[in-house]
């Protein structure tokens, strides 16, 4: 976290969690922790658009970014 009053320090995380809640969790009947874990996993690994370019990582896709980090 940065200094008090900097509203951009965690914007990427807030956007992700907002999308997760709205697109994957809102309105679902989740009864166990395992169901929640599976729902979140499916959203991240299957539903999230992995080809969309992200401004926070230099306007490249998350797949390209991960490939560069591994190489």
TORTIPA-112006 format. One record per residue: x, y, z of N, C-alpha, C in turn. Coordinates in Angstrom, 1 decimal, always signed. Layout:
<recs>
+--------+--------+--------+--------+--------+--------+--------+--------+--------+
|     nX |     nY |     nZ |    caX |    caY |    caZ |     cX |     cY |     cZ |
+--------+--------+--------+--------+--------+--------+--------+--------+--------+
|      X |      Y |      Z |      X |      Y |      Z |      X |      Y |      Z |
...
+--------+--------+--------+--------+--------+--------+--------+--------+--------+
</recs>
This chain:
<recs>
+--------+--------+--------+--------+--------+--------+--------+--------+--------+
|     nX |     nY |     nZ |    caX |    caY |    caZ |     cX |     cY |     cZ |
+--------+--------+--------+--------+--------+--------+--------+--------+--------+
|   +0.8 |   -1.2 |   +0.0 |   +0.0 |   +0.0 |   +0.0 |   +0.9 |   +1.2 |   +0.0 |
|   +0.4 |   +2.2 |   -0.7 |   +1.2 |   +3.5 |   -0.7 |   +0.7 |   +4.4 |   +0.3 |
|   +1.0 |   +5.6 |   +0.2 |   +0.7 |   +6.7 |   +1.2 |   -0.8 |   +6.9 |   +1.2 |
|   -1.3 |   +7.4 |   +2.3 |   -2.7 |   +7.7 |   +2.5 |   -3.2 |   +8.7 |   +1.4 |
|   -4.3 |   +8.4 |   +0.8 |   -4.9 |   +9.3 |   -0.2 |   -4.6 |   +8.9 |   -1.6 |
|   -3.8 |   +7.9 |   -1.8 |   -3.5 |   +7.5 |   -3.2 |   -4.5 |   +6.4 |   -3.6 |
|   -5.5 |   +6.9 |   -4.4 |   -6.6 |   +6.0 |   -4.8 |   -6.2 |   +5.0 |   -5.8 |
|   -5.1 |   +5.0 |   -6.4 |   -4.7 |   +4.1 |   -7.5 |   -3.8 |   +3.0 |   -7.1 |
|   -3.5 |   +2.9 |   -5.8 |   -2.5 |   +1.9 |   -5.4 |   -3.0 |   +0.5 |   -5.5 |
|   -4.3 |   +0.2 |   -5.3 |   -4.8 |   -1.1 |   -5.4 |   -6.0 |   -1.2 |   -6.4 |
|   -6.0 |   -0.3 |   -7.4 |   -7.1 |   -0.3 |   -8.3 |   -7.2 |   -1.6 |   -9.1 |
|   -6.1 |   -2.2 |   -9.5 |   -6.1 |   -3.5 |  -10.3 |   -6.8 |   -4.6 |   -9.5 |
|   -6.4 |   -4.7 |   -8.2 |   -7.0 |   -5.7 |   -7.4 |   -8.5 |   -5.5 |   -7.2 |
|   -8.9 |   -4.2 |   -7.0 |  -10.3 |   -3.9 |   -6.8 |  -11.1 |   -4.2 |   -8.0 |
|  -10.6 |   -3.9 |   -9.2 |  -11.3 |   -4.2 |  -10.4 |  -11.5 |   -5.7 |  -10.6 |
|  -10.5 |   -6.5 |  -10.3 |  -10.6 |   -7.9 |  -10.4 |  -11.6 |   -8.5 |   -9.5 |
|  -11.5 |   -8.1 |   -8.2 |  -12.5 |   -8.7 |   -7.2 |  -13.9 |   -8.2 |   -7.5 |
|  -14.1 |   -7.0 |   -8.0 |  -15.4 |   -6.6 |   -8.4 |  -16.0 |   -7.5 |   -9.5 |
|  -15.2 |   -7.7 |  -10.6 |  -15.6 |   -8.5 |  -11.7 |  -15.9 |  -10.0 |  -11.2 |
|  -15.0 |  -10.5 |  -10.3 |  -15.3 |  -11.8 |   -9.8 |  -16.6 |  -11.9 |   -9.1 |
|  -16.9 |  -11.0 |   -8.2 |  -18.1 |  -11.0 |   -7.5 |  -19.3 |  -10.8 |   -8.4 |
|  -19.3 |   -9.9 |   -9.3 |  -20.4 |   -9.7 |  -10.2 |  -20.7 |  -10.8 |  -11.2 |
|  -19.6 |  -11.3 |  -11.8 |  -19.7 |  -12.3 |  -12.9 |  -19.8 |  -13.7 |  -12.4 |
|  -19.2 |  -14.0 |  -11.3 |  -19.1 |  -15.4 |  -10.9 |  -19.9 |  -15.8 |   -9.6 |
|  -20.0 |  -14.9 |   -8.7 |  -20.5 |  -15.2 |   -7.3 |  -21.9 |  -14.7 |   -7.1 |
|  -22.2 |  -13.5 |   -7.5 |  -23.5 |  -12.9 |   -7.2 |  -24.7 |  -13.7 |   -7.7 |
|  -25.6 |  -14.0 |   -6.8 |  -26.7 |  -14.8 |   -7.1 |  -26.6 |  -16.3 |   -7.1 |
|  -25.4 |  -16.8 |   -6.9 |  -25.1 |  -18.2 |   -6.8 |  -25.4 |  -18.8 |   -5.4 |
|  -25.9 |  -20.0 |   -5.4 |  -26.1 |  -20.7 |   -4.1 |  -24.9 |  -21.5 |   -3.8 |
|  -24.0 |  -21.0 |   -3.0 |  -22.8 |  -21.7 |   -2.6 |  -22.9 |  -22.2 |   -1.2 |
|  -22.8 |  -23.5 |   -1.0 |  -23.1 |  -24.0 |   +0.3 |  -21.8 |  -24.4 |   +1.1 |
|  -20.8 |  -24.7 |   +0.4 |  -19.6 |  -25.2 |   +1.0 |  -18.4 |  -24.4 |   +0.6 |
|  -17.3 |  -24.5 |   +1.3 |  -16.1 |  -23.8 |   +1.0 |  -15.5 |  -24.4 |   -0.3 |
|  -15.7 |  -25.7 |   -0.5 |  -15.2 |  -26.4 |   -1.7 |  -15.9 |  -25.9 |   -3.0 |
|  -17.2 |  -25.6 |   -2.9 |  -18.0 |  -25.1 |   -4.0 |  -17.5 |  -23.7 |   -4.3 |
|  -17.2 |  -22.9 |   -3.3 |  -16.7 |  -21.5 |   -3.6 |  -15.3 |  -21.6 |   -4.2 |
|  -14.5 |  -22.5 |   -3.7 |  -13.1 |  -22.6 |   -4.3 |  -13.2 |  -23.0 |   -5.8 |
|  -14.1 |  -23.9 |   -6.1 |  -14.3 |  -24.4 |   -7.5 |  -14.8 |  -23.3 |   -8.4 |
|  -15.8 |  -22.5 |   -7.8 |  -16.4 |  -21.4 |   -8.6 |  -15.3 |  -20.3 |   -8.9 |
|  -14.5 |  -20.0 |   -7.9 |  -13.4 |  -19.0 |   -8.1 |  -12.4 |  -19.5 |   -9.1 |
|  -12.0 |  -20.8 |   -9.0 |  -11.0 |  -21.4 |   -9.9 |  -11.5 |  -21.4 |  -11.3 |
|  -12.8 |  -21.8 |  -11.5 |  -13.4 |  -21.8 |  -12.9 |  -13.4 |  -20.4 |  -13.5 |
|  -13.7 |  -19.4 |  -12.6 |  -13.8 |  -18.0 |  -13.1 |  -12.4 |  -17.6 |  -13.6 |
|  -11.4 |  -17.8 |  -12.7 |  -10.0 |  -17.3 |  -13.1 |   -9.4 |  -18.1 |  -14.2 |
|   -9.6 |  -19.4 |  -14.2 |   -8.9 |  -20.2 |  -15.3 |   -9.7 |  -20.4 |  -16.5 |
|  -11.0 |  -20.3 |  -16.5 |  -11.8 |  -20.6 |  -17.7 |  -12.6 |  -19.4 |  -18.2 |
|  -13.1 |  -18.6 |  -17.3 |  -14.0 |  -17.5 |  -17.8 |  -13.3 |  -16.2 |  -18.0 |
|  -12.3 |  -15.9 |  -17.3 |  -11.6 |  -14.7 |  -17.4 |  -10.9 |  -14.6 |  -18.8 |
|  -11.1 |  -13.4 |  -19.4 |  -10.5 |  -13.3 |  -20.8 |   -9.0 |  -13.1 |  -20.7 |
|   -8.3 |  -14.2 |  -21.1 |   -6.9 |  -14.2 |  -21.0 |   -6.2 |  -13.6 |  -22.2 |
|   -7.0 |  -13.2 |  -23.3 |   -6.4 |  -12.5 |  -24.4 |   -6.6 |  -11.0 |  -24.3 |
|   -7.4 |  -10.5 |  -23.4 |   -7.6 |   -9.1 |  -23.3 |   -6.3 |   -8.4 |  -22.8 |
|   -6.0 |   -7.3 |  -23.4 |   -4.8 |   -6.6 |  -23.1 |   -5.0 |   -5.8 |  -21.8 |
|   -4.0 |   -5.7 |  -20.9 |   -4.2 |   -5.0 |  -19.7 |   -3.2 |   -3.8 |  -19.6 |
|   -3.8 |   -2.7 |  -19.2 |   -2.9 |   -1.5 |  -19.2 |   -1.9 |   -1.6 |  -18.1 |
|   -2.2 |   -2.3 |  -17.0 |   -1.2 |   -2.4 |  -15.9 |   +0.0 |   -3.2 |  -16.2 |
|   +0.0 |   -4.0 |  -17.3 |   +1.2 |   -4.8 |  -17.6 |   +1.7 |   -4.4 |  -19.0 |
|   +1.5 |   -3.2 |  -19.4 |   +2.1 |   -2.7 |  -20.7 |   +1.3 |   -3.0 |  -21.9 |
|   +0.0 |   -3.1 |  -21.8 |   -1.0 |   -3.4 |  -22.9 |   -0.7 |   -4.7 |  -23.6 |
|   -0.3 |   -5.7 |  -22.9 |   -0.2 |   -7.0 |  -23.4 |   -1.2 |   -8.0 |  -22.7 |
|   -1.4 |   -9.1 |  -23.3 |   -2.4 |  -10.0 |  -22.6 |   -1.7 |  -10.7 |  -21.4 |
|   -2.5 |  -11.3 |  -20.6 |   -2.0 |  -11.9 |  -19.4 |   -1.2 |  -13.2 |  -19.8 |
|   -1.6 |  -13.8 |  -20.9 |   -0.9 |  -15.0 |  -21.4 |   +0.5 |  -14.6 |  -21.8 |
|   +0.6 |  -13.6 |  -22.6 |   +1.9 |  -13.1 |  -23.0 |   +2.8 |  -12.7 |  -21.9 |
|   +2.2 |  -12.0 |  -20.9 |   +2.9 |  -11.5 |  -19.7 |   +3.5 |  -12.7 |  -19.0 |
|   +2.6 |  -13.8 |  -18.7 |   +3.1 |  -14.9 |  -18.0 |   +4.2 |  -15.7 |  -18.7 |
|   +4.0 |  -15.8 |  -20.1 |   +5.1 |  -16.4 |  -20.9 |   +6.4 |  -15.7 |  -20.8 |
|   +6.4 |  -14.4 |  -20.8 |   +7.6 |  -13.6 |  -20.6 |   +8.2 |  -13.8 |  -19.3 |
|   +7.4 |  -13.9 |  -18.2 |   +7.9 |  -14.1 |  -16.9 |   +8.6 |  -15.5 |  -16.7 |
|   +8.0 |  -16.5 |  -17.4 |   +8.6 |  -17.8 |  -17.2 |   +9.9 |  -18.0 |  -18.0 |
|   +9.9 |  -17.3 |  -19.2 |  +11.1 |  -17.5 |  -20.0 |  +12.3 |  -16.8 |  -19.5 |
+--------+--------+--------+--------+--------+--------+--------+--------+--------+
</recs>
